[in-house]
Amino acid sequence: MPPNPSASLFQREMLLQQLHTQPLWDVVVIGGGATGLGVALDAVSRGFKALLLEQADYAKGTSSRSTKLVHGGVRYLAQGDVALVREALYERGLLLQNAPHLVKNLDFVIPNYTWWGGPFYTIGLKLYDLLAGKLSLGASRLLSKAETQRRLPTIRPEGLRGGVLYHDGQFDDARLAVNLAQTVLEHGGTVLNYVQVHGLLKDDRGKITGVAATDLETGATYQVRARAVVNATGVFVDDILQLDEPGAPKLVQPSQGVHLVLEASFLPGPSALLIPNTEDGRVLFAVPWRGRVVVGTTDTPLLKASPEPQALDEEIDFILRTASRYLTRAPKRSDVLSIFAGLRPLAAPQRGSASTKEISRSHKMLVSRAGLVTITGGKWTTYRRMGQDAVDRIIALGRLPPAPSQTAHLPIHGATPTPECRGHLAVYGSDLPALQELIAQRPELGRPLDETLEFLRAEVVWAARYEMARTVEDVLARRVRVLFLDAAAAIRMAPQVATLLAQELSRTEQWQQQQVEAFTALARHYLPEQPTG
């Protein structure tokens, strides 16, 4: 791919026009998270005409709120789900090959405070290595106490016997989502954010023939015809199912996972920390990411999904308490730079159980009587396989002619064969020369948005021109990730981002003010609240 992207591909007006000019789509995908993007990309890789509609921004929900890991799932191996782990490890290897600018090999260390811990975890992780096969990221091995401390300088030394090292993948989730959307466009598909599907079109036999949608920016409505419609809306799949069959049983049980972001000084070594046994029977990660440390996660069943889930006090306390048992410096609420919560779209239990731990993380598919294909569950690591399986199902239903998937070895937008470490701009991959050229043409864009952080004004302009960003939140949450790294800094940046966006999108001063107010209100929920009393 040439380093300078074609601006016309990403112009919203041209994309919207295709909703009028394309009489029949092969596939319409509802939902712009990991799953929906995977379906759309798989469809276009086979030569089908695909349209993806997202009511908010790409990866607005669960898909921007992960632990930033591309992994097989060590805890799923402990639960005996070997098939899921094998599939995820295979997909991890493919993703490292297809998006080397966003995915990297990261060392993980499990500290050992018992005599049996070292052999126990070594045996399990050797199986993990074996399941990865030729796509392994490196062999696991035992560590001495000294090497464990060298890799984790702030690990609690009292009682430490050593550790176990293993390898897994790390990535930037929201950046991958944006790059996948760009890849779909570059392969002839159409993707649109801020277009909401509010109805399903059906023929006189009650079979689905398309969707009714509204452009949330202008209010314009569209009737979109399609051979197949895929519901890939994550924790909101039941909302679309209700449009198809009012009163249909729930397919999803949402579960909340919370992460805290701390300064790098809490875990300054080169490795990530895995705490294998928490009080709730899960594992806890502390992962270096973009110059900070992400610590999480929790597993809290919820009755209802929301676009902006809020961390509960007990979840924050649990993460701080657990981390404090393993780190020499105990983190406090005042040390937290950002708190983000995401909802996992876990398949609803069949027998009335409310425990999400009983629900497999493997994905599931459902085809309704009207022909709506719904796919849910899964995780970021297996997004590609989910997309392939969904299109395979559509072909099996006779809606599309047979054609093989091409995504296993399809480079994702920005992919570079041998990415070099270039600080925070490395995530732009093959787009980096064009971004640097923009700065050379307008040197004022090379200045940082905030003197305390690395992000540049040029990144806002780039996000609007080539990454389909429409709001301040789109930029600060999912294009440059500041909201997830330092919520207070994101609030400081908002006015400047609004000004730059308004220039690019031809917006008014009133729009700028509304954007700053809306983003500030949202970002306050990412700040740590100090306990009272």
Sequence and secondary structure as in RCSB ss.txt:
>XXXX:A:sequence
MPPNPSASLFQREMLLQQLHTQPLWDVVVIGGGATGLGVALDAVSRGFKALLLEQADYAKGTSSRSTKLVHGGVR
YLAQGDVALVREALYERGLLLQNAPHLVKNLDFVIPNYTWWGGPFYTIGLKLYDLLAGKLSLGASRLLSKAETQR
RLPTIRPEGLRGGVLYHDGQFDDARLAVNLAQTVLEHGGTVLNYVQVHGLLKDDRGKITGVAATDLETGATYQVR
ARAVVNATGVFVDDILQLDEPGAPKLVQPSQGVHLVLEASFLPGPSALLIPNTEDGRVLFAVPWRGRVVVGTTDT
PLLKASPEPQALDEEIDFILRTASRYLTRAPKRSDVLSIFAGLRPLAAPQRGSASTKEISRSHKMLVSRAGLVTI
TGGKWTTYRRMGQDAVDRIIALGRLPPAPSQTAHLPIHGATPTPECRGHLAVYGSDLPALQELIAQRPELGRPLD
ETLEFLRAEVVWAARYEMARTVEDVLARRVRVLFLDAAAAIRMAPQVATLLAQELSRTEQWQQQQVEAFTALARH
YLPEQPTG
>XXXX:A:secstr
  SS  GGGG HHHHHHHHHH S EEEEEE  SHHHHHHHHHHHHTT  EEEEESS TT SGGGSS SEE   HH
HHHTT HHHHHHHHHHHHHHHHH TTT EEEEEEEEE STTHHHHHHHHHHHHHHHHGGG     EEE HHHHHH
HSTTB  TT  EEEEEEEEE  HHHHHHHHHHHHHHTT EEEESEEEEEEEE TTS EEEEEEEETTT  EEEEE
EEEEEE  GGGHHHHHHHHSTT    EEEEEEEEEEEEGGGS SSSEEEE   TTSS EEEEEETTEEEEE   E
E SS  SS    HHHHHHHHHHHHTTBSS   GGG SEEEEEEEEEE  SSS   GGGS SS EEEE TT  EEE
E   GGGHHHHHHHHHHHHHHTTSS      GGG   TT  SS    GGGGGGGGGHHHHHHHHHHSGGGGSBSS
TTS  BHHHHHHHHHHS   SHHIIIIIIS HHHH HHHHHHHHHHHHHHHHHHHT  HHHHHHHHHHHHHHHGG
GS      
